[in-house]
Amino acid sequence: MTEDAMLIADYDALLLDLDGVVYVGPHAVAHAASAIGRARSGGVSIAFVTNNASRPPEVVAEHLCELGISASHQDVVNASQAAAHVLSQRLPAGSTVLAIGGPGVRLALAERGLVPVDSAEPTPAAVMMGYGADVGWKDLAEASYAVHAGALFVATNPDKSFPTPRGIAPGNGTLVAAVVAATGCEPIVAGKPFAPLVNESIERVGAERPLMIGDRLDTDIEAAFNTGIDSLLVMTGVTSVRDLVLAAPHRRPTFVTPDLRGLFAPAEFARITTDPAPSSLSPLLAAVATAWQRSDSGHDPLAGLDLGSLQALVGAQLAE
């Protein structure tokens, strides 16, 4: 197959989610390193675009290098950076911000000239919430006190869960929901599916034809929809066949592949259509396209579908 026939040929940059796409916890997703290396060698720009705000970009880049994926801190764009940018546009330099989350939250705030603090007393100008494995009740209480007192409320990302080697774990969205429940205040959200993080990533790599790649419909794929760019869903993370079949119009990917190897197959092999090109995923692509048509016309999208067989098909492809 010629390079021009590959799906990747239509794009000058890949905006890659990390958790569930490139790695799961400390381990690389199968075939991710080789696919990213191949894309880079073909002249395609790479940005690692993550809603996980717990670690500084330097630490994420080190982790990627350990997995055999060449990366520098400039290649990593995280939701903490986008959220701190949002705050810097609304607050004067030197303003105090209650920092809830991992070290990446505090670093991003400091880089924007804001002062991270640990207490709601005296009331800070804002609260910025990002994921951190050590975030506990006391942190959520401090955030609630500050928001009640009038602090601007910003969340890095809304992910309710993320994949770990042991299974699916609560994400930042779950923590944010606790503060929303306690205060009745909804935050400004900087990460996917909202525009700030994706736009910052596109600007970082100077992309004209970017492709968003993710494993989540409600963040990665919806973010692509909200910014008007194409998207590729890989089935290596949290999305099931059932999730894909039931996807609302604003959460429907342009392409679906089992993993990142699909970048180097013809686009027709991955495009969701009722008449897909013959490929290993053709039954899935056709079934999803038909289900979406049924849903849009007010009918049951699940009617007649054997979800178990379709999920097994995906599993078989991932095992190759």
C-alpha positions as CSV (number, residue, x, y, z in Angstrom):
1,M,0.0,0.0,0.0
2,T,1.3,3.5,-0.9
3,E,1.6,6.2,1.8
4,D,-1.1,8.3,0.0
5,A,-3.7,5.5,0.4
6,M,-3.4,5.5,4.2
7,L,-5.8,7.1,6.6
8,I,-3.0,9.2,8.1
9,A,-2.2,10.8,4.7
10,D,-5.0,13.3,5.0
11,Y,-3.6,14.9,8.2
12,D,-0.5,16.9,9.2
13,A,-0.8,16.4,12.9
14,L,-2.1,13.8,15.4
15,L,-3.6,15.1,18.6
16,L,-3.3,12.0,20.8
17,D,-5.1,11.4,24.0
18,L,-2.9,9.4,26.5
19,D,-4.8,7.3,29.0
20,G,-6.3,4.4,27.1
21,V,-4.7,5.4,23.7
22,V,-1.0,5.5,24.3
23,Y,-0.7,3.9,27.7
24,V,-2.8,2.4,30.5
25,G,-1.1,3.2,33.8
26,P,2.6,2.3,33.6
27,H,2.2,0.2,30.5
28,A,2.1,1.1,26.8
29,V,-0.9,0.2,24.8
30,A,0.1,-2.5,22.3
31,H,1.4,-1.1,19.0
32,A,1.2,2.5,20.2
33,A,4.9,3.2,20.2
34,S,5.6,1.8,16.8
35,A,2.6,3.6,15.3
36,I,3.6,6.9,16.7
37,G,7.2,6.5,15.6
38,R,6.1,5.6,12.1
39,A,3.8,8.7,12.0
40,R,6.7,10.9,13.1
41,S,9.1,9.4,10.5
42,G,6.5,10.3,7.9
43,G,6.6,14.0,8.8
44,V,3.4,14.1,10.8
45,S,3.4,16.4,13.9
46,I,2.5,14.8,17.3
47,A,0.9,16.4,20.3
48,F,0.0,14.4,23.4
49,V,-3.3,16.0,24.6
50,T,-4.4,14.9,28.0
51,N,-7.1,15.8,30.4
52,N,-5.1,14.1,33.1
53,A,-3.7,17.1,35.0
54,S,-2.0,15.3,37.8
55,R,1.6,15.3,36.4
56,P,3.8,18.0,34.9
57,P,4.5,17.7,31.2
58,E,8.2,16.9,31.9
59,V,7.1,13.8,33.9
60,V,4.7,12.7,31.3
61,A,7.4,13.1,28.6
62,E,9.8,11.0,30.7
63,H,7.1,8.3,31.0
64,L,6.6,8.3,27.3
65,C,10.3,7.9,26.7
66,E,10.5,5.0,29.1
67,L,7.8,3.3,26.9
68,G,9.9,3.8,23.8
69,I,8.0,6.9,22.5
70,S,10.2,9.9,21.8
71,A,8.7,13.0,23.5
72,S,9.7,16.3,25.1
73,H,7.7,18.4,27.5
74,Q,6.8,20.7,24.6
75,D,4.9,17.7,23.0
76,V,2.6,17.4,26.0
77,V,-0.4,19.7,26.3
78,N,-2.5,19.0,29.4
79,A,-5.7,20.3,30.9
80,S,-3.9,22.1,33.7
81,Q,-2.1,24.3,31.2
82,A,-5.4,25.1,29.5
83,A,-7.2,25.8,32.8
84,A,-4.4,28.0,34.0
85,H,-4.6,29.9,30.7
86,V,-8.3,30.4,31.2
87,L,-7.7,31.8,34.7
88,S,-4.9,34.1,33.6
89,Q,-7.3,35.7,31.1
90,R,-9.7,36.5,34.0
91,L,-7.5,37.3,36.9
92,P,-4.6,39.7,37.4
93,A,-1.1,38.3,37.9
94,G,-0.3,37.3,41.4
95,S,-3.9,36.3,42.2
96,T,-4.2,33.4,44.6
97,V,-5.8,30.1,43.4
98,L,-6.7,27.1,45.6
99,A,-5.0,24.3,43.8
100,I,-6.7,20.9,44.1
101,G,-5.0,18.0,42.3
102,G,-1.5,16.7,41.5
103,P,1.7,18.6,41.0
104,G,0.8,19.5,37.5
105,V,-2.0,21.8,38.7
106,R,0.4,24.0,40.9
107,L,3.0,24.1,38.1
108,A,0.6,25.3,35.5
109,L,-0.7,28.0,37.7
110,A,2.8,29.2,38.6
111,E,3.8,29.3,34.9
112,R,0.9,31.7,34.3
113,G,1.9,34.1,37.1
114,L,-0.7,32.9,39.5
115,V,-0.1,31.8,43.2
116,P,-1.3,28.4,44.2
117,V,-2.5,28.0,47.8
118,D,-3.8,25.1,49.9
119,S,-6.5,26.7,52.0
120,A,-9.9,28.5,51.5
121,E,-8.9,31.0,54.2
122,P,-8.5,33.8,53.3
123,T,-10.8,33.3,50.3
124,P,-8.7,32.8,47.1
125,A,-9.6,34.5,43.8
126,A,-10.3,31.1,42.3
127,V,-10.4,27.3,42.7
128,M,-8.7,25.1,40.1
129,M,-9.5,21.4,40.3
130,G,-7.5,18.7,38.5
131,Y,-7.1,15.0,39.1
132,G,-4.7,13.9,41.8
133,A,-4.5,10.4,43.3
134,D,-4.2,11.8,46.8
135,V,-7.2,14.2,46.6
136,G,-9.4,13.5,49.6
137,W,-12.4,14.8,51.5
138,K,-10.5,17.7,53.1
139,D,-9.4,19.0,49.7
140,L,-13.0,18.8,48.4
141,A,-14.2,20.6,51.5
142,E,-11.7,23.4,51.1
143,A,-12.8,23.8,47.5
144,S,-16.4,23.9,48.5
145,Y,-15.7,26.5,51.2
146,A,-13.9,28.7,48.6
147,V,-16.6,28.4,45.9
148,H,-19.3,29.2,48.5
149,A,-17.4,32.3,49.4
150,G,-17.4,33.5,45.8
151,A,-14.1,32.1,44.3
152,L,-14.1,31.6,40.5
153,F,-14.5,27.8,39.9
154,V,-12.4,26.2,37.1
155,A,-12.0,22.5,36.5
156,T,-9.3,21.1,34.3
157,N,-11.5,18.3,32.8
158,P,-14.8,16.5,33.3
159,D,-13.7,12.9,32.9
160,K,-15.7,10.8,35.3
161,S,-13.4,7.8,34.9
162,F,-10.2,6.6,33.4
163,P,-8.7,3.2,32.7
164,T,-6.0,1.7,35.1
165,P,-4.3,-1.7,35.0
166,R,-6.9,-2.9,37.6
167,G,-10.0,-1.5,35.8
168,I,-11.9,1.7,35.5
169,A,-11.3,4.3,38.3
170,P,-12.9,7.6,39.3
171,G,-11.6,10.6,37.4
172,N,-11.6,14.3,38.0
173,G,-15.2,14.7,36.9
174,T,-16.3,12.6,39.8
175,L,-14.4,14.8,42.3
176,V,-15.7,17.9,40.7
177,A,-19.2,16.6,40.9
178,A,-18.9,16.4,44.7
179,V,-18.1,20.1,44.9
180,V,-20.9,20.9,42.4
181,A,-23.3,18.9,44.6
182,A,-22.1,20.7,47.8
183,T,-22.2,24.2,46.3
184,G,-24.7,24.2,43.4
185,C,-22.0,26.0,41.3
186,E,-20.9,24.6,37.9
187,P,-17.2,25.2,37.0
188,I,-15.7,26.6,33.8
189,V,-14.1,23.5,32.2
190,A,-10.9,23.9,30.2
191,G,-10.2,20.3,29.1
192,K,-11.9,18.1,26.5
193,P,-14.6,18.2,25.3
194,F,-14.3,22.0,25.5
195,A,-12.3,24.1,23.1
196,P,-9.4,25.6,25.1
197,L,-7.2,22.5,25.4
198,V,-7.7,21.4,21.8
199,N,-7.1,24.9,20.4
200,E,-4.0,25.2,22.5
201,S,-2.8,21.9,21.1
202,I,-3.5,22.8,17.5
203,E,-1.6,26.1,18.0
204,R,1.3,24.4,19.7
205,V,2.0,22.2,16.6
206,G,0.9,24.6,14.0
207,A,-1.5,22.1,12.5
208,E,-3.8,22.9,9.5
209,R,-5.3,19.4,9.2
210,P,-5.3,17.8,12.7
211,L,-6.8,14.5,13.6
212,M,-8.0,14.0,17.2
213,I,-7.4,10.5,18.4
214,G,-9.0,9.2,21.6
215,D,-10.7,6.4,23.4
216,R,-13.6,8.4,24.9
217,L,-16.7,9.6,23.2
218,D,-17.6,12.2,25.8
219,T,-14.3,13.9,25.9
220,D,-12.0,13.2,22.9
221,I,-14.6,12.7,20.2
222,E,-16.9,15.4,21.4
223,A,-13.9,17.8,21.6
224,A,-13.2,17.1,17.9
225,F,-16.8,17.9,17.1
226,N,-16.7,21.1,19.1
227,T,-13.6,22.3,17.3
228,G,-14.7,21.1,13.8
229,I,-12.0,18.6,13.2
230,D,-12.0,14.9,12.3
231,S,-11.7,12.2,14.9
232,L,-10.5,8.6,15.3
233,L,-11.8,6.4,18.1
234,V,-9.5,3.6,19.2
235,M,-11.0,0.7,21.1
236,T,-8.1,0.3,23.5
237,G,-9.7,2.3,26.4
238,V,-13.1,2.8,28.0
239,T,-15.5,2.8,25.1
240,S,-17.5,-0.3,24.4
241,V,-19.4,-1.3,21.2
242,R,-22.6,-0.5,23.1
243,D,-21.3,3.0,23.9
244,L,-20.4,3.5,20.2
245,V,-23.8,2.3,19.0
246,L,-25.7,4.6,21.3
247,A,-23.5,7.7,20.7
248,A,-25.3,11.0,20.3
249,P,-24.6,12.9,17.0
250,H,-22.0,15.2,18.7
251,R,-20.1,12.2,20.0
252,R,-19.8,10.2,16.8
253,P,-16.2,9.7,15.5
254,T,-15.2,10.0,11.9
255,F,-13.2,6.8,12.0
256,V,-13.0,3.7,14.3
257,T,-10.0,1.3,14.5
258,P,-9.1,-1.3,17.1
259,D,-5.8,0.5,17.8
260,L,-3.3,3.0,16.3
261,R,-2.3,0.6,13.6
262,G,-5.4,1.7,11.8
263,L,-3.7,4.9,10.9
264,F,-1.8,3.0,8.2
265,A,-4.8,1.2,6.6
266,P,-7.0,2.8,4.0
267,A,-9.5,5.4,5.4
268,E,-12.3,3.4,3.9
269,F,-11.5,0.5,6.3
270,A,-12.2,2.7,9.3
271,R,-15.0,5.1,8.2
272,I,-18.4,4.4,9.7
273,T,-20.8,3.7,6.8
274,T,-23.5,1.2,6.0
275,D,-21.4,0.1,3.0
276,P,-17.8,0.0,4.3
277,A,-14.8,-1.3,2.3
278,P,-14.1,-4.9,3.0
279,S,-12.0,-5.1,6.2
280,S,-11.9,-7.0,9.5
281,L,-14.1,-4.3,11.1
282,S,-16.7,-4.1,8.3
283,P,-19.5,-5.8,10.3
284,L,-18.9,-3.4,13.2
285,L,-18.8,-0.2,11.0
286,A,-21.9,-1.2,9.1
287,A,-23.8,-2.1,12.3
288,V,-22.9,1.2,14.0
289,A,-23.9,3.2,10.9
290,T,-27.2,1.4,10.7
291,A,-27.8,2.0,14.4
292,W,-27.1,5.7,14.1
293,Q,-29.6,5.9,11.2
294,R,-32.2,4.2,13.3
295,S,-31.6,6.4,16.3
296,D,-31.8,9.6,14.2
297,S,-35.1,8.4,12.8
298,G,-36.6,7.7,16.3
299,H,-36.2,3.9,16.3
300,D,-34.4,1.6,18.7
301,P,-30.7,1.6,17.6
302,L,-30.1,-1.7,19.4
303,A,-32.8,-3.6,17.5
304,G,-31.4,-6.7,15.8
305,L,-27.8,-6.1,17.0
306,D,-25.6,-8.9,18.5
307,L,-23.5,-6.7,20.7
308,G,-21.6,-9.6,22.2
309,S,-20.4,-10.8,18.8
310,L,-19.4,-7.3,17.7
311,Q,-17.5,-6.8,21.0
312,A,-15.8,-10.1,20.4
313,L,-14.8,-9.0,16.9
314,V,-13.1,-6.0,18.4
315,G,-11.4,-8.1,21.0
316,A,-10.0,-10.4,18.4
317,Q,-8.6,-7.5,16.4
318,L,-6.9,-6.1,19.5
319,A,-5.4,-9.5,20.2
320,E,-3.6,-9.7,16.9
